[in-house]
Amino acid sequence: MTLAAEEWRARCGIKKLAQDDTYGCGVACLAMVLGCDYSRARTQFIKLGLGVRRSSRPALSTTSREMHMAIASAGLITEAKRWRGWENFQGLGILKVRDDWRGAKGRWHWVVAFRHPVYELAIFDPHMLEPSFKRAPSNLDVVPFSIYEPKGEWFQVEQRIDLVTNPYSI
């Protein structure tokens, strides 16, 4: 791990996770906001009946209603909100974003986003290894912030873990 990667990880209280399953972005997002590992969040999805193919939808894929149910069933207080732009975003959230930039036209998936005093806004995308920051350090490989276009409903999530760990000590 590079020094720059160690630095951003040390400044963010949320641990960035990648999805282990093709349609596991919601699972990874739940794990990130809960502060648990992917397998524990996946078990929660399976308990809810989301771990199997439903109608024409693949196992672990989720609608907004199902994602909201998964967050609430894990014991977190959550509020569904209509997207009103990054300037109105506060706290911790699981957001539905367009996946067009990866070639998945008309598709979307879940990411975790939060406000940060150093990076302004952070997006942890379970599809990507690198984070995305609105104000990214110049020495860090990141996913460009501009590709993330939230749409529709998003979920503000109770913060049980610190989003930031000693941001200026590094």
C-alpha positions in Angstrom: 0.0 0.0 0.0 1.3 3.4 -0.9 1.8 6.2 1.6 -1.0 8.2 0.0 -3.4 5.2 0.4 -2.4 4.7 4.0 -3.0 8.4 4.6 -6.6 8.5 3.3 -7.5 5.2 5.0 -6.2 6.6 8.3 -8.3 9.8 7.9 -11.6 8.0 7.1 -13.4 6.1 9.9 -15.3 4.0 7.4 -13.4 1.1 5.9 -13.8 1.0 2.1 -14.9 -2.5 0.9 -15.3 -4.1 -2.5 -18.2 -6.3 -3.3 -17.5 -10.1 -3.5 -20.6 -10.9 -5.6 -21.6 -9.6 -9.0 -24.7 -7.9 -7.6 -23.2 -7.3 -4.1 -22.9 -3.5 -4.1 -25.8 -3.2 -1.7 -24.2 -5.8 0.6 -20.8 -4.0 0.6 -22.5 -0.6 1.3 -24.4 -2.1 4.2 -21.2 -3.6 5.6 -19.4 -0.2 5.3 -22.1 1.8 7.2 -22.4 -1.0 9.8 -18.6 -1.2 10.3 -18.7 -5.0 9.7 -17.3 -7.4 7.2 -18.9 -8.3 3.9 -19.9 -11.8 5.0 -21.9 -10.5 7.9 -23.8 -8.1 5.7 -24.3 -10.8 3.1 -25.9 -13.0 5.8 -28.3 -10.2 6.6 -29.3 -10.0 3.0 -29.8 -13.8 2.9 -32.0 -13.7 6.1 -34.2 -11.2 4.3 -34.7 -13.4 1.3 -32.5 -11.3 -1.0 -29.8 -13.9 -1.5 -31.9 -15.8 -4.1 -33.1 -14.9 -7.6 -36.4 -13.1 -7.4 -38.6 -12.9 -10.6 -36.2 -11.5 -13.2 -33.7 -10.0 -10.7 -30.5 -11.7 -9.7 -29.6 -12.8 -6.2 -28.4 -9.9 -3.9 -29.6 -7.2 -6.3 -31.9 -4.7 -4.6 -34.6 -2.2 -5.3 -34.7 1.0 -3.3 -37.4 -0.5 -1.1 -35.3 -3.6 -0.5 -32.1 -1.6 0.3 -34.1 0.5 2.8 -35.4 -2.7 4.4 -31.9 -4.2 4.6 -30.5 -1.1 6.3 -33.3 -0.9 8.8 -33.3 -4.6 9.5 -29.6 -4.3 10.4 -30.6 -2.0 13.3 -29.7 1.3 11.8 -32.0 4.3 11.8 -32.4 5.4 8.2 -34.4 8.0 6.3 -35.3 7.9 2.6 -34.7 11.2 0.9 -35.1 12.6 -2.6 -31.7 13.6 -4.2 -31.3 17.4 -4.3 -27.7 17.7 -5.2 -24.3 17.4 -3.6 -24.6 20.9 -2.1 -27.5 19.6 0.0 -25.9 16.3 1.1 -24.9 15.9 4.7 -23.8 13.1 7.0 -23.6 9.5 5.9 -25.6 7.9 3.1 -26.1 5.1 0.7 -26.8 6.5 -2.7 -28.1 5.1 -6.0 -25.8 6.2 -8.8 -25.8 5.8 -12.5 -23.5 3.1 -13.8 -23.5 4.4 -17.4 -19.8 5.4 -17.3 -18.8 1.7 -16.9 -20.8 0.8 -20.0 -24.0 -0.4 -18.1 -26.4 1.9 -19.9 -29.6 2.7 -18.0 -28.3 0.7 -14.9 -27.5 1.9 -11.5 -25.8 0.7 -8.3 -25.2 1.6 -4.6 -22.3 3.6 -3.2 -21.5 5.0 0.3 -21.0 8.8 0.6 -20.1 11.0 3.5 -18.9 14.5 4.3 -15.3 14.8 5.3 -13.4 17.9 6.6 -10.3 17.2 4.5 -11.7 15.7 1.3 -15.0 17.6 1.4 -17.0 14.6 0.1 -16.0 10.9 -0.1 -17.6 8.2 -2.2 -16.7 4.6 -1.6 -17.9 2.6 -4.6 -17.9 -1.2 -4.1 -17.2 -1.7 -7.8 -13.9 0.2 -7.6 -10.7 -0.3 -5.7 -9.9 3.4 -5.4 -12.0 5.9 -3.5 -13.4 9.1 -4.9 -13.0 12.5 -3.2 -14.4 15.9 -4.2 -11.1 17.4 -3.0 -8.6 14.6 -3.6 -4.9 14.7 -2.7 -2.8 15.2 -5.8 -0.6 12.1 -5.0 -3.5 9.7 -4.9 -5.1 7.6 -7.7 -8.8 8.2 -7.3 -12.0 7.6 -9.3 -13.1 11.0 -10.7 -15.8 12.5 -8.5 -17.6 13.9 -11.5 -18.7 10.5 -12.8 -21.0 9.9 -9.8 -24.5 11.1 -10.6 -27.0 10.1 -7.8 -30.6 9.7 -8.9 -33.9 9.3 -7.2 -34.0 8.2 -3.6 -31.1 7.9 -1.3 -30.8 6.8 2.3 -29.4 8.9 5.1 -28.0 6.4 7.6 -27.4 6.7 11.3 -23.8 7.2 12.0 -22.7 4.6 14.6 -19.0 4.8 13.6 -16.9 7.9 13.2 -16.7 9.1 9.6 -13.4 10.8 10.3 -10.5 9.7 12.4 -8.1 12.5 13.4 -8.1 14.2 10.0 -5.2 16.6 10.6 -2.8 14.4 12.5 -1.2 12.9 9.4 
